[in-house]
Amino acid sequence: MLVLKFGGTSVGSVENMTNVKSIVSEGGRKVVVLSAMSGTTNALVEISHTISEGKSDEALSLIETLYNKYIIVINDLFSKQEFIDESLQYIDSVFGELRALVSQPSHKLLYNITVSKGELLSTFMFSRFLQQDGVKATLISAFDFMRTDRLQEPDSFYIKRNLTRVLEDNKDTEVFITQGFICLDADGDISNLERGGSDFTASIIGAAVQAEEVQIWTDIDGFHNNDPRFVHDTDAISHLSFDEAAELAYFGAKILHPQTVMPVRDLKIPVRIKNTMDPAAHGTLIDDSAEGEGIKAIAAIDGITAIKIKSARMLQASGFLKKVFEIFEKYHTSIDMITTSEIAVSLTIDDATYLKDIVAELEEFSNVSVDTHRTIVCVVGNNIVNHPDTHKLFQILQDINIRMISYGGSNNNISLLINTSDKLETLQKLHRYVFDSVTV
């Protein structure tokens, strides 16, 4: 069995849905995971915030705008009246629930309930679109099997047991359609795997059904060796190891959710990135093998905050770092990079939600300085830390103000903290050196 995930752009128009239909209609049983239509989740987030702020009229206006968009899609998508009528009835029901939320601005699940509607809408319409053409497709609700535990991690036992039951109850089905992103929490309330979580959903399902392969279909033909938004003439990478892909996804290559490879790597289930607009393209295959050595790709993540913690108490104090880390753990804030000296620790975070509280607690026992508008640039490849040419990176970047370096923590990644204003120059210099054979 295959698991195929299609992102918002892939189901963002009738034309694109038709492309997806052609892909999933090919032989073999499969589970198809869909995101919301492009633009829908952003619209729903705005609706949720407007409701919570008590702006009823504005919220209702936003709901009507989105509703009218779906009416147009339904009339364009279906040719048979029975499917038009059924879809319109479903759309009316979903948007009726959204309108009802307008009078409940303090509802504890307002956000989660609101944003869940996007995936529910896209999967209902697409399942009926397949059925209209005679495909044996069954819509299965993620709420029937996808759940997180008390630690907000996927509840693997629950998921496998309930998903297996759902699949066995529909033995004649060729294509199962389900929602990405959304799930239930340990209390049975509507929750989600956060933005981009549909990739994660697909790999969780892939692990649960022991899939032959998990395919992530998007609007680009795989991982590229640099960010095509900032660097010209980038190339798709044909193969990455799980470790290489995880590093790239975490450090800014937004083509894949950072946690996607985790559920499948131990089971050695390959993940393939494919282009919905060019299905014949090879894409990027991600598996447990590593090919060659040296740098394969460059990625960057913006919005980084650097925190320097300096204290004479740190000198030969065995519990100092533990105290620092406990503060970040308390505020559920992950650390990306860290360097230490005899009396100072420098680290970075990409979520500044609790920065003020974190700094206040750190200042109780140290001097703290904070720098914003920073970017982490990472270079990724198999065993690059030990590659004989790696040192030349620092010659290439001698004119760039590098604030921190993470070298040796992973054999597959070297991370550099720079000013965001230097990002474009850094990416372009690295690209010329690594991929354009510029000598130093």
N, C-alpha and C positions, 0 to 999 in steps of 0.2 A: 504494500500500500504506500502511496505517496501522500505527502502533505504539502499543499501549495498555499502560499499566502500572497494576497494581492493588496497593495497599498491604496491609499485614497485616490491618487492620480489614475491608477489602473481601472478604477471603477468610477471615475469622475465625470464621465460623459457616456452617452448612449453608444457612441463609436467605440470607446474604450471597453465598455462592457461587452460589446460584440466581439472584440478581440479576445477578451478573457473567456467568453463562451467557447470560442474555437479552441482555445488551449485546454480547457478542462473537459471538453467533450471527447477528447482522444481517449483511447482504450485504457482499461484498468481502473480499479477502485481507488478513490482518493478522498481525502478530506480537504476542503477548500476553506481557508480562513480569510475573511474580508475585513478591511478597515471601513470606516465611514467614507462616503463620497468626499472628495477634496473640498475643503472649505466648510464642511458641515460641523466638524468638531470645534473649530474656531468660533463659528456662529453660536453653537450651543454653550460654549464657555462664556461668551458675551451675554447670552440670555440668562445664564445662571447668575452671573455677577449683577446684572441689572435687576433681577428679581430680588436678590439678597439685599440690594440697596434700597428696596421699596419703590422702585420706579416702574409701577405697574403698566402704565400706558406705553412707555418705551419698550418694556419687555414684550407686551402683546404685539406691538408693531414689528419687532424683530421676529417673533414667532410667525406672524402672518407672511412676512417676506420669505422666510425659509419654507414655509408650507407651500407657497405659490411656486417656488422652485421645484419642489417635488411633484406637484401636479403636472407641471410641464414635462418633467422626466418620464412620468408614468405614461402620459399620452404619446410620447415619442418612442418609448421603449416597447410597448406592447401593440400587437396588431389584432389580437382576439379580445372581444368585448368582455368575456368572462374573467380574463386576467386583469383587464383594466378595472373592472368593477371590484374585484377582490382586493386589488392593490389600493384603490382609492378608499375602500372601507378600512383597510389597515392603517393607511396614512392618517385618516380622520381620527382613528382611535389613539394613535401615538401623539398627534398634535393636540388632541383633547386633553391628554394627560399633562402635556406641557402647559397648556392654558390653566389647568387646575392648580399647577404649582405656583402660579403668579400670586395667588392668595395665601401662600405658605412661605413667606420669605425667611422664616427661621427654621424651616424643616432641616433636621440634622443631616439628611442625605440629599439635600437639594442639588448639590454639585454632581455627585455620583449618579443620581437618577437622571439628571438632565443630559449629561454628556454620554450616557449609555445609549441614548436614542439613536445616535448616528449609525452605529453598527447594526442595531436592530432594523433600521430602515433599509440599509444597503443589502443586508442578507435576505430580507423578505423579498425585496424586488428582484434580486438576482436569482433566487431559487425559483421564483415564478417565471422568470425569463427563460431559464433552462427548461422548465416543465412545458412551457408553451411550444418549445421545439422538440418535445418528446424525449428529452433526456430524463433518465430515472434519477432525479435529484430529490434529496430530502433535507429540509431545514431542521437543524438541531440547535437547541438553545445552549449557549455557553453556561447559562445559569444552572443547567442540569448536571454539569460535571466539572466546571472550572471553579476552583476554590483555593483561597490562601489560608495558611494556618495562623496561629497567634503571633508568629514572627513576621507575618506578611510575606512569607515564602510560599511557592506553590505546594499545595498538599498533594504530593505525588501519589500516595496510596489511594486517597479519595478520588483523584482525577482518573487514575487508571481503572479503578473498579467501576466507576459510573460511566465513563466513556465506553468501556468495553461492553457494558450492558446496553447502552444506546445503539452501538453498532450492531450488536447481535440481534437486537429487536427489529433491525431493518436490513435483513440479509439480501434483499433484492435491489438495494440501492447501489447505484454506480458512483454517484457524487454526493457527498455530504457537505452541506453548506453550514458554516457556523461563524460566530462573531470573534474577531480578535479583540484584545484590549480589555473587554469587560469580564467580570467574574463576581463571585460572592466572597465575602470575608468569612472568618471563622465563626461569626455569629449569624451567618446567613443573610447579611445585608448586602445590598448592591455595592460593588467596589470596582476597582480597575487596576491594571498593571502599569498605569501612568503612560504619558505620551510616548508613542512609538512602541507600545506594548504588544501590538499585533504580531510583530516578529517573534517576541517571546512566547506568545500564545502558540504559534505554529511549532516552535521547537519543543514546547511542553507536550503538545499533542503528539508530535513525532516520537518523542521518547515513550509516551504512554502506549502507543500502538506499535512500537518497534518498527517504524517506517523504513522503507528502503532508502528514502531520501527526503529531506525537507527543502522545498524550493521557495525562495523569497523573490517574488516578482515585483519589479519596481519600474521606474521610468529611466533607468540608466543601465548600461550593460556590464554591471558588476563593479567591484571596487576599482578605483583608479589609483595610479601611482602618485597622484597629488590632487589637490582640490581644484577641479576644473572651473570653479567660479573665480579663481584668482590666478591660475596658471594655464597658459595655452599649451596645446599639444600634449595633453595627458593621455595615457593609455590604460585600457582595462587590464587588470591582473588576472591571468587565467587560473592561478592556483595559490591558495594560502593554507597554512596549517591553522588548527583551531587557536593556538596561542597567538599567531600573527593577527588573525582576524579579530580576536578579542581585544588586543592592544589597539588596533586601528579604530574599532567601534567605540571603545572607551574614550580615546583621545581625539574625537572630533569627526571621524568619517561617518556621517549621519546616515549612510545607506543601510546600516544595520543597528538594531537595538543592542546596546552593550552586553546584555545578558543572554542574547540569543543562543550562543554556542554552549552555554553551560549545561542545559538538560541533556544534550545529545552527545557531548564529547566523550564521556565515559562509555557510552554504548557504541561509539564509533559510527554514528549515523551521519553521513555527509550532509552538508548544507550547500545549496547552490543558489547564487544570486543570478537572476535572469531579468531580461528586459521585455516587458509586456509589448512594447512597440516594435520590437525586433526579436521575436521568439527564436529565430534560427541562430542568433548570436550565442557563442559559447558561454558567456558570463564568467563568473568566478566560482570555482569549486573549492569548498572548504572542507578539509578532512583531517585525519590524525597524522598525515605524513608531512614532512618538511622537505622542500626541494631547494637545493643550492644554498649558498650563503651570500651575505651582503644585503644591502638595503633594497627593499622591494617597494616601499611606499612611504609617503610623508603625509601627515595629517596635523590639524591644528584645532584647538578648542579655545574659544574666547570666553570672556566673562569670568576670568580667574582673579581671585583675591589672594595676595601674598601676605602672610602674617609672620613677623619676626618676634620671637620671644627670647628675651635676654635676661639672665639672672645669675649672679655670682653663686647662688645656692645650687645651681646645676653642677658646679665643679665637683666631680667625684661623688655626686649624690645619686644613689641607685634608684630612687623612687621618683625622680623628677619627671622623666618622660611619661611614666605611668599616670602621674597627676595631670599632665597636659592632655594625654589621650582620653582620659576619663571625662574631661570637659566636653570634648568634641563628641564623644559617645552619648553623653547626656542630652545633647541637642541634635542627635541623629544627623551629624554633619560629617561627610566623608572627607578624608585627606587624600589629595592626589599625589603630591610630591613632598618630600621632606629631606632636609640636610641638617647636619648638626656640627657644632664645634664645641670647644671646651665649656663655653658659657652661654651658648645661644642655640636656638632651634629656629629654622626657617621652614615654613610649610605653606602649601596652597590648598584652597578650597574652591569649588565651582558653584557652591550654593551659599549665598550670603544672607539667607533668611534670618538666621540667629546670630549674625556677626556681632551685633552690639552686646548681646548677653555673653557671648563667648569671650569677647575682649574684656568685659567687666570682670569676669571670674579669673581670667589669666592675670589681670593687673593686680590681683590680690597678692601675688607672689613674684611678679616679674615686670619688667618694662616691655611694653608691647608697641610695635609700629605696624601700620597697615598700609599696603599699597594696592590700589585697584587698577582697572584697565590693563590687565596683564593677559597674556596668551601663552598657552603651552603648545609648543611645536614638538611633535615626536617623529622620529624616524624608526621604521619597523622593518625587520627582516630576520631570517633565521641566523642565529648566532652572530649578530652584527657586533656585539661587544668585543668579540675576539677576532674580528676580521682585520687583516693588516692595513686596510685603507681607511678604517673608521676615523683615525686621528685627523685625517685631512679635513673632516667636517669643521673642525675648530679653526683651521686656517682659512677656510672659505668664509667663515662667519666672524672673522677677526674685527670687522667694523661694526658688528651688531652688539648692542649692550645686553649680554646674556646675564640674567639675574640669578638663576639657579640651574644646576645640571643634575639630572638623575641618570647615573651611569653605573651599570652593574647590578642593579636590583632585578633586572630581567635580562637574559641573554638576547632577547628579541626586540628590545626597545631602548632607545636613548631619548630622554625628554629634556627639553630646554625651555626655561621660562624667560620670556622676553616682554618688552613693552608692546602692547597691541599695535601701536603706531609703526612698529618695525615688522609686523607680520608679513605684509606683501613682499617686501624686499627679502625677508628670510626664506619664504617659500620659493621664490623665484631663484635665489642663489643656490639653494639646495637642489632644486630641480635641474638647474644647468649642470651642476657638478655631478650629480648622481646619474641622471638619465640622458644628458646631452654630451657626455664624455668630455667635459671641459677639464683640462688638467690644471693642477695646482703647482 
